[in-house]
């Protein structure tokens, strides 16, 4: 069972960012290969729903979850 962590806000300095970029920027994953694998395998959710699109555009307020860690996109 995965422990839920409190939501951590991650400012991106703009209005939008792609999911794959955000996972690395927020420090949830280290490499592009890890990002690709986690997304394809369905381990990443956005706003509570699994999303398998690395290029998905995230906007301010979206919450990304991976392995119990939750991060919110902030301006």
VMD Tcl script that builds the backbone (N, CA, C; Angstrom):
set m [mol new atoms 225]
animate dup $m
set s [atomselect $m all]
$s set {name element resname resid chain x y z} {
  {N N UNK 1 A 0.842 -1.184 0.000}
  {CA C UNK 1 A 0.000 0.000 0.000}
  {C C UNK 1 A 0.883 1.241 0.000}
  {N N UNK 2 A 0.531 2.219 -0.846}
  {CA C UNK 2 A 1.310 3.432 -0.974}
  {C C UNK 2 A 0.791 4.492 -0.011}
  {N N UNK 3 A 1.693 5.141 0.690}
  {CA C UNK 3 A 1.322 6.209 1.609}
  {C C UNK 3 A 1.060 7.480 0.828}
  {N N UNK 4 A -0.035 8.173 1.161}
  {CA C UNK 4 A -0.336 9.451 0.524}
  {C C UNK 4 A 0.414 10.555 1.245}
  {N N UNK 5 A 1.147 11.353 0.513}
  {CA C UNK 5 A 1.847 12.504 1.047}
  {C C UNK 5 A 0.983 13.740 0.841}
  {N N UNK 6 A 1.205 14.784 1.631}
  {CA C UNK 6 A 0.449 16.024 1.393}
  {C C UNK 6 A 0.797 16.592 0.022}
  {N N UNK 7 A -0.099 17.370 -0.528}
  {CA C UNK 7 A 0.143 17.988 -1.828}
  {C C UNK 7 A 1.233 19.047 -1.677}
  {N N UNK 8 A 2.209 18.983 -2.592}
  {CA C UNK 8 A 3.306 19.963 -2.605}
  {C C UNK 8 A 3.117 20.853 -3.828}
  {N N UNK 9 A 3.158 22.169 -3.625}
  {CA C UNK 9 A 3.037 23.111 -4.731}
  {C C UNK 9 A 4.379 23.283 -5.420}
  {N N UNK 10 A 4.362 23.239 -6.759}
  {CA C UNK 10 A 5.577 23.414 -7.550}
  {C C UNK 10 A 5.346 24.548 -8.544}
  {N N UNK 11 A 5.965 25.720 -8.289}
  {CA C UNK 11 A 5.815 26.832 -9.227}
  {C C UNK 11 A 6.599 26.581 -10.512}
  {N N UNK 12 A 5.955 26.813 -11.645}
  {CA C UNK 12 A 6.600 26.543 -12.932}
  {C C UNK 12 A 7.009 27.824 -13.659}
  {N N UNK 13 A 6.568 28.973 -13.185}
  {CA C UNK 13 A 6.971 30.236 -13.795}
  {C C UNK 13 A 6.252 30.568 -15.089}
  {N N UNK 14 A 5.223 29.798 -15.421}
  {CA C UNK 14 A 4.415 30.074 -16.615}
  {C C UNK 14 A 3.025 29.489 -16.385}
  {N N UNK 15 A 2.207 29.538 -17.417}
  {CA C UNK 15 A 0.833 29.055 -17.286}
  {C C UNK 15 A 0.675 27.567 -17.586}
  {N N UNK 16 A 1.583 27.008 -18.413}
  {CA C UNK 16 A 1.446 25.612 -18.826}
  {C C UNK 16 A 2.807 24.926 -18.888}
  {N N UNK 17 A 2.768 23.585 -18.746}
  {CA C UNK 17 A 3.959 22.752 -18.871}
  {C C UNK 17 A 3.500 21.354 -19.281}
  {N N UNK 18 A 4.311 20.644 -20.016}
  {CA C UNK 18 A 3.954 19.285 -20.424}
  {C C UNK 18 A 4.186 18.315 -19.264}
  {N N UNK 19 A 3.371 17.264 -19.224}
  {CA C UNK 19 A 3.416 16.301 -18.134}
  {C C UNK 19 A 4.814 15.703 -17.952}
  {N N UNK 20 A 5.441 15.261 -19.031}
  {CA C UNK 20 A 6.770 14.670 -18.938}
  {C C UNK 20 A 7.793 15.636 -18.358}
  {N N UNK 21 A 7.743 16.883 -18.792}
  {CA C UNK 21 A 8.655 17.900 -18.275}
  {C C UNK 21 A 8.395 18.151 -16.794}
  {N N UNK 22 A 7.129 18.202 -16.421}
  {CA C UNK 22 A 6.772 18.519 -15.042}
  {C C UNK 22 A 7.231 17.434 -14.078}
  {N N UNK 23 A 7.137 16.176 -14.482}
  {CA C UNK 23 A 7.571 15.090 -13.608}
  {C C UNK 23 A 9.055 15.222 -13.256}
  {N N UNK 24 A 9.854 15.630 -14.219}
  {CA C UNK 24 A 11.282 15.839 -13.948}
  {C C UNK 24 A 11.500 17.132 -13.171}
  {N N UNK 25 A 10.837 18.198 -13.569}
  {CA C UNK 25 A 10.990 19.502 -12.922}
  {C C UNK 25 A 10.615 19.441 -11.443}
  {N N UNK 26 A 9.565 18.673 -11.131}
  {CA C UNK 26 A 9.094 18.553 -9.748}
  {C C UNK 26 A 9.942 17.579 -8.932}
  {N N UNK 27 A 10.866 16.884 -9.588}
  {CA C UNK 27 A 11.750 15.966 -8.894}
  {C C UNK 27 A 11.134 14.606 -8.603}
  {N N UNK 28 A 10.025 14.284 -9.273}
  {CA C UNK 28 A 9.393 12.982 -9.060}
  {C C UNK 28 A 10.149 11.874 -9.784}
  {N N UNK 29 A 10.747 12.199 -10.932}
  {CA C UNK 29 A 11.549 11.239 -11.698}
  {C C UNK 29 A 12.791 11.955 -12.215}
  {N N UNK 30 A 13.850 11.176 -12.469}
  {CA C UNK 30 A 15.136 11.777 -12.833}
  {C C UNK 30 A 15.410 11.854 -14.327}
  {N N UNK 31 A 14.924 10.885 -15.075}
  {CA C UNK 31 A 15.292 10.841 -16.497}
  {C C UNK 31 A 14.070 10.745 -17.396}
  {N N UNK 32 A 14.284 11.108 -18.649}
  {CA C UNK 32 A 13.219 11.001 -19.629}
  {C C UNK 32 A 12.751 9.568 -19.817}
  {N N UNK 33 A 13.688 8.621 -19.725}
  {CA C UNK 33 A 13.325 7.207 -19.845}
  {C C UNK 33 A 12.421 6.760 -18.716}
  {N N UNK 34 A 12.737 7.202 -17.491}
  {CA C UNK 34 A 11.885 6.874 -16.339}
  {C C UNK 34 A 10.501 7.481 -16.496}
  {N N UNK 35 A 10.460 8.719 -16.992}
  {CA C UNK 35 A 9.180 9.406 -17.207}
  {C C UNK 35 A 8.335 8.626 -18.204}
  {N N UNK 36 A 8.938 8.278 -19.340}
  {CA C UNK 36 A 8.219 7.555 -20.394}
  {C C UNK 36 A 7.652 6.245 -19.855}
  {N N UNK 37 A 8.479 5.491 -19.143}
  {CA C UNK 37 A 8.058 4.199 -18.613}
  {C C UNK 37 A 6.914 4.339 -17.595}
  {N N UNK 38 A 7.041 5.283 -16.666}
  {CA C UNK 38 A 6.018 5.474 -15.634}
  {C C UNK 38 A 4.679 5.868 -16.251}
  {N N UNK 39 A 4.729 6.737 -17.261}
  {CA C UNK 39 A 3.490 7.187 -17.903}
  {C C UNK 39 A 2.861 6.047 -18.697}
  {N N UNK 40 A 3.642 5.363 -19.510}
  {CA C UNK 40 A 3.122 4.266 -20.329}
  {C C UNK 40 A 2.533 3.157 -19.460}
  {N N UNK 41 A 3.196 2.874 -18.326}
  {CA C UNK 41 A 2.730 1.810 -17.437}
  {C C UNK 41 A 1.528 2.214 -16.578}
  {N N UNK 42 A 1.082 3.468 -16.690}
  {CA C UNK 42 A -0.121 3.905 -15.983}
  {C C UNK 42 A 0.089 4.255 -14.524}
  {N N UNK 43 A 1.323 4.601 -14.144}
  {CA C UNK 43 A 1.607 4.941 -12.749}
  {C C UNK 43 A 1.373 6.412 -12.428}
  {N N UNK 44 A 1.122 7.225 -13.453}
  {CA C UNK 44 A 0.962 8.668 -13.265}
  {C C UNK 44 A -0.503 9.045 -13.447}
  {N N UNK 45 A -1.014 9.845 -12.513}
  {CA C UNK 45 A -2.377 10.346 -12.680}
  {C C UNK 45 A -2.373 11.865 -12.612}
  {N N UNK 46 A -3.330 12.445 -13.312}
  {CA C UNK 46 A -3.525 13.894 -13.318}
  {C C UNK 46 A -4.950 14.149 -12.858}
  {N N UNK 47 A -5.074 14.899 -11.788}
  {CA C UNK 47 A -6.390 15.208 -11.209}
  {C C UNK 47 A -7.187 13.935 -10.928}
  {N N UNK 48 A -6.488 12.898 -10.460}
  {CA C UNK 48 A -7.142 11.664 -10.040}
  {C C UNK 48 A -7.393 10.642 -11.123}
  {N N UNK 49 A -7.021 10.933 -12.375}
  {CA C UNK 49 A -7.235 9.998 -13.474}
  {C C UNK 49 A -5.913 9.660 -14.155}
  {N N UNK 50 A -5.689 8.374 -14.417}
  {CA C UNK 50 A -4.464 7.941 -15.102}
  {C C UNK 50 A -4.397 8.622 -16.466}
  {N N UNK 51 A -3.213 9.136 -16.781}
  {CA C UNK 51 A -2.999 9.765 -18.089}
  {C C UNK 51 A -1.722 9.207 -18.681}
  {N N UNK 52 A -1.802 8.668 -19.884}
  {CA C UNK 52 A -0.654 8.041 -20.538}
  {C C UNK 52 A -0.067 8.908 -21.653}
  {N N UNK 53 A -0.277 10.221 -21.573}
  {CA C UNK 53 A 0.232 11.138 -22.601}
  {C C UNK 53 A 1.341 12.004 -22.010}
  {N N UNK 54 A 2.577 11.726 -22.407}
  {CA C UNK 54 A 3.717 12.503 -21.924}
  {C C UNK 54 A 3.588 13.975 -22.282}
  {N N UNK 55 A 3.001 14.240 -23.437}
  {CA C UNK 55 A 2.878 15.611 -23.925}
  {C C UNK 55 A 1.643 16.346 -23.446}
  {N N UNK 56 A 0.886 15.746 -22.555}
  {CA C UNK 56 A -0.320 16.411 -22.045}
  {C C UNK 56 A 0.057 17.769 -21.456}
  {N N UNK 57 A -0.703 18.780 -21.822}
  {CA C UNK 57 A -0.467 20.125 -21.293}
  {C C UNK 57 A -1.108 20.240 -19.921}
  {N N UNK 58 A -0.299 20.521 -18.917}
  {CA C UNK 58 A -0.812 20.774 -17.574}
  {C C UNK 58 A -1.006 22.266 -17.416}
  {N N UNK 59 A -2.008 22.636 -16.650}
  {CA C UNK 59 A -2.245 24.051 -16.383}
  {C C UNK 59 A -2.206 24.282 -14.873}
  {N N UNK 60 A -2.121 25.535 -14.497}
  {CA C UNK 60 A -2.073 25.896 -13.085}
  {C C UNK 60 A -3.273 25.275 -12.364}
  {N N UNK 61 A -3.007 24.627 -11.244}
  {CA C UNK 61 A -4.049 23.986 -10.447}
  {C C UNK 61 A -4.135 22.483 -10.633}
  {N N UNK 62 A -3.574 21.952 -11.727}
  {CA C UNK 62 A -3.588 20.505 -11.938}
  {C C UNK 62 A -2.739 19.820 -10.865}
  {N N UNK 63 A -3.186 18.637 -10.425}
  {CA C UNK 63 A -2.452 17.858 -9.422}
  {C C UNK 63 A -1.990 16.556 -10.072}
  {N N UNK 64 A -0.679 16.334 -10.017}
  {CA C UNK 64 A -0.063 15.139 -10.597}
  {C C UNK 64 A 0.330 14.209 -9.455}
  {N N UNK 65 A 0.004 12.913 -9.605}
  {CA C UNK 65 A 0.313 11.927 -8.568}
  {C C UNK 65 A 1.181 10.807 -9.133}
  {N N UNK 66 A 2.144 10.371 -8.297}
  {CA C UNK 66 A 3.019 9.252 -8.644}
  {C C UNK 66 A 3.533 8.654 -7.345}
  {N N UNK 67 A 3.305 7.371 -7.146}
  {CA C UNK 67 A 3.803 6.651 -5.968}
  {C C UNK 67 A 3.451 7.336 -4.649}
  {N N UNK 68 A 2.246 7.857 -4.539}
  {CA C UNK 68 A 1.815 8.486 -3.300}
  {C C UNK 68 A 2.217 9.946 -3.160}
  {N N UNK 69 A 3.084 10.421 -4.058}
  {CA C UNK 69 A 3.470 11.829 -4.043}
  {C C UNK 69 A 2.499 12.614 -4.910}
  {N N UNK 70 A 2.058 13.760 -4.392}
  {CA C UNK 70 A 1.133 14.603 -5.144}
  {C C UNK 70 A 1.711 16.006 -5.236}
  {N N UNK 71 A 1.783 16.508 -6.461}
  {CA C UNK 71 A 2.318 17.847 -6.689}
  {C C UNK 71 A 1.325 18.642 -7.521}
  {N N UNK 72 A 1.187 19.925 -7.133}
  {CA C UNK 72 A 0.230 20.806 -7.825}
  {C C UNK 72 A 1.004 21.831 -8.640}
  {N N UNK 73 A 0.554 22.057 -9.868}
  {CA C UNK 73 A 1.148 23.039 -10.745}
  {C C UNK 73 A 0.742 24.430 -10.269}
  {N N UNK 74 A 1.733 25.276 -9.998}
  {CA C UNK 74 A 1.491 26.657 -9.571}
  {C C UNK 74 A 2.211 27.611 -10.525}
  {N N UNK 75 A 1.693 28.844 -10.630}
  {CA C UNK 75 A 2.330 29.820 -11.546}
  {C C UNK 75 A 3.700 30.267 -11.041}
}
mol reanalyze $m
mol bondsrecalc $m
mol representation Tube
mol addrep $m
